[in-house]
Amino acid sequence: MQMPFEAKRCGVQFSPPSIVIIYEHKETKKVRKRVIPVRNFSKYSDCNMAAERLKNHPRHRDYLEAVTQSQLEKLHIILKDHMQGFSLVHSLASFHLDPDEDLNKLSDEELARKKGQMDKLFEKNRRHTADPNFVYDLEVDFTKPTTDRCSWDDESDDGF
Amino acid sequence: MAGDLGGISELDQKKYDADEQVKIICLGDSAVGKSKLMERFLMDQYRPQQLSTYALTLYKHTATVGSKTVTVDFWDTAGQERFQSMHPSYYHKAHACIMVFDVQRKITYKNLSNWYKELREYRPEIPCCVVANKIDADLKVTQRSFNFGKKQGLPFYFVSAADGTNVVKMFREMIKRAVDYKQNPSDFMDEVLQELENFDLEKKEDNSGEEDELKVES
């Protein structure tokens, strides 16, 4: 079933704290803005739960189909950071990905920040079931007669 | 501890002894895309069961292997990997293991050896594979060879949960191997180990001094 709305962009508004969705009405092709005030949310709230609540909200969920829960979580984190007095620059910097960082060591919220960032690429490269060239069991053979040895294997071979 | 064990048995791991039931576990660092892979394979039919107390997510799936219908429970971590180690019940009665790393993060590849070591402590014989996820980020990685697992003869897959490359193939092959493993009566290694553990346990109970409660699991 195709949703009548497709979210194009999402963002936040600090006052009053709201999530903003720019979406297209699939039938009329009209682009509209929806401002969703964030209720029962404070600087002590759990962003993950708040995001889940919004994602499943009966009045808003149809507009949020194309917005992942982790994107919503990220927006809530930005709102929460603002409530705690952090700047937007600070919030955005905290989403920065360092490929050498051990993410196992992060707290739930710190990890959510990184995952939100990774989701950007995921969504960009994602092939949806609705795409005309979607193949469920897509197979690609990568076996090659000569392969470069992976530099990740080069150093100490402990356990490898 | 008794409460803890009672809780785990609520998951009713006995059912995995039945012929038509297999348990497949996922291992790997935080944010390598384990859940995303599950969701890509199961598509719309996925109904994950969150067991947040155990930092665990279960996905149920029905598959046809040959002429048989099997119920597959996929066990996915929900942050438990943060402790660099999984609770023994995670491995208990597993029939196959999918180990995942992120091709964009070397540390997740390096950590495979720790995950594999822990897996083999609990499940020395079950089929296992190595999955290189997120190849959509940079297809050039597929020209490289990743040697971890080669010595152990583990199958290797380049996959992308985002565009779907090789995801279904990998899951289907692992389900088949899990079922084969379960049906292969010559492979009695696990039972032997089980017996040994029980034996250990009995001895310890006799001593009644030190207790190793983790072993009660098995």
Interface residues (C-beta under 8 A of the other chain):
Chain A: P99 D100 E101 D102 L103 N104 K105 L106 D108 L111 K114 K115 M118 L121 F122 E123 N125 R126 R127 T129 F134 V135 Y136 D137 L138 E139 V140 F142 K144 T147 D148 R149 C150 S151 W152 D153 D158 G159 F160
Chain B: D29 S30 A31 G33 K36 M43 D44 G79 E81 R82 Q84 Q104 R105 K106 I107 Y109 K110 N111 S113 N114 Y116 K117 K134 D136 A137 T142 Q143 R144 S145 F146 N147 F148 K151 F158 S160 A161 A162 D163 G164 T165 N166 V167 V168 K169 R172
